[in-house]
């Protein structure tokens, strides 16, 4: 069962400039800032809200959404992604990969909506 909106993505051309705007300008708080194989994973959020905004620097920032390695603009969290994947596949959801993929922070897979928008599905590792 899906449990949470984890992240939404905003594609940016300069992560540091975007971080200044979202924190200093809009008053959001910086949450995560980690280097990664697909690029810097930088998030901000409204104080007290569990939803985070990914400030994603990617060629997509030039106006093309998505792209290899980029998360979808919406990331949904699951308690059991493999189980949810099977149920969604039976209901006709189209996925980019044949099966969910393990990664350092949990499990992931990318779904496609009828208009070709990527929806990222994630299950976080439990401590």
C-alpha positions as CSV (number, residue, x, y, z in Angstrom):
1,X,0.0,0.0,0.0
2,X,1.3,3.4,-0.9
3,X,1.8,5.4,2.3
4,X,3.2,8.8,1.6
5,X,4.3,11.5,-0.9
6,X,8.0,11.3,-0.3
7,X,9.3,13.9,-2.8
8,X,8.4,16.1,-5.6
9,X,11.1,17.2,-8.1
10,X,12.0,20.6,-9.3
11,X,14.5,20.7,-12.1
12,X,17.1,23.4,-11.7
13,X,20.1,24.7,-13.6
14,X,22.1,25.6,-10.5
15,X,21.5,23.7,-7.3
16,X,23.3,26.2,-5.0
17,X,21.3,29.2,-6.5
18,X,18.1,27.2,-6.1
19,X,18.9,26.3,-2.5
20,X,19.4,29.9,-1.7
21,X,16.1,30.8,-3.3
22,X,14.1,28.1,-1.6
23,X,15.7,28.6,1.8
24,X,16.6,32.3,2.0
25,X,13.8,33.5,-0.3
26,X,10.9,31.2,0.5
27,X,11.9,30.2,4.0
28,X,12.0,26.4,3.5
29,X,14.6,24.4,5.3
30,X,17.4,22.4,3.8
31,X,16.9,18.6,4.5
32,X,19.3,16.4,2.6
33,X,22.5,17.1,0.7
34,X,24.3,14.0,-0.5
35,X,26.5,13.2,-3.5
36,X,25.2,10.3,-5.6
37,X,26.0,8.4,-8.7
38,X,23.4,10.3,-10.7
39,X,24.2,13.6,-9.2
40,X,23.8,15.6,-6.0
41,X,20.7,14.7,-4.0
42,X,19.5,18.0,-2.5
43,X,16.2,18.5,-0.8
44,X,14.3,21.3,1.0
45,X,10.9,21.3,2.8
46,X,8.4,23.3,4.7
47,X,9.3,23.1,8.4
48,X,7.2,20.4,10.1
49,X,6.0,18.8,6.8
50,X,7.3,15.3,5.8
51,X,7.1,16.1,2.1
52,X,10.5,17.1,0.5
53,X,11.3,18.9,-2.7
54,X,14.2,17.6,-4.7
55,X,16.3,20.4,-6.3
56,X,17.5,18.2,-9.2
57,X,20.2,19.4,-11.5
58,X,20.0,17.5,-14.7
59,X,19.9,18.1,-18.4
60,X,16.2,18.0,-17.9
61,X,16.7,21.5,-16.4
62,X,16.9,22.7,-20.0
63,X,13.2,22.1,-20.3
64,X,12.9,18.3,-20.9
65,X,11.4,16.4,-18.0
66,X,12.9,13.1,-16.9
67,X,16.0,11.5,-18.3
68,X,18.1,8.6,-17.4
69,X,18.9,8.7,-13.7
70,X,16.5,11.5,-12.9
71,X,13.7,10.8,-10.5
72,X,10.1,11.4,-11.7
73,X,8.5,14.7,-10.7
74,X,6.5,12.7,-8.1
75,X,7.9,10.1,-5.7
76,X,5.5,7.9,-3.8
77,X,6.5,5.8,-0.8
78,X,5.5,2.1,-0.2
79,X,5.8,-0.1,2.8
80,X,6.2,-3.2,0.5
81,X,7.2,-2.0,-3.0
82,X,7.5,-5.5,-4.6
83,X,4.0,-6.4,-3.5
84,X,2.6,-3.1,-4.7
85,X,4.5,-3.5,-8.0
86,X,2.8,-6.8,-8.6
87,X,-0.6,-5.4,-7.9
88,X,-0.1,-2.3,-10.0
89,X,1.3,-4.4,-12.9
90,X,-1.8,-6.6,-12.8
91,X,-3.9,-3.4,-13.0
92,X,-2.0,-2.4,-16.2
93,X,0.5,0.1,-14.9
94,X,3.5,0.4,-17.2
95,X,7.0,0.4,-15.7
96,X,10.4,1.3,-17.1
97,X,12.1,-1.7,-15.5
98,X,11.0,-5.4,-15.4
99,X,11.3,-5.5,-11.6
100,X,11.9,-3.2,-8.7
101,X,15.6,-2.4,-8.2
102,X,17.6,-2.4,-5.0
103,X,19.7,0.7,-4.3
104,X,21.7,1.9,-1.3
105,X,18.7,3.5,0.4
106,X,16.0,0.9,-0.4
107,X,14.0,-0.3,-3.4
108,X,12.9,1.7,-6.4
109,X,11.0,1.5,-9.7
110,X,9.7,4.0,-12.2
111,X,6.1,3.9,-13.5
112,X,4.7,5.8,-16.5
113,X,1.4,7.5,-16.5
114,X,-0.8,7.5,-19.7
115,X,0.9,10.8,-20.8
116,X,4.4,9.5,-20.4
117,X,5.1,11.2,-17.0
118,X,7.4,9.3,-14.8
119,X,6.2,8.4,-11.3
120,X,8.9,7.2,-9.0
121,X,8.0,4.5,-6.4
122,X,10.3,4.0,-3.5
123,X,10.6,1.8,-0.4
124,X,13.1,3.1,2.2
125,X,15.3,0.8,4.1
126,X,14.2,0.4,7.7
127,X,16.9,1.1,10.3
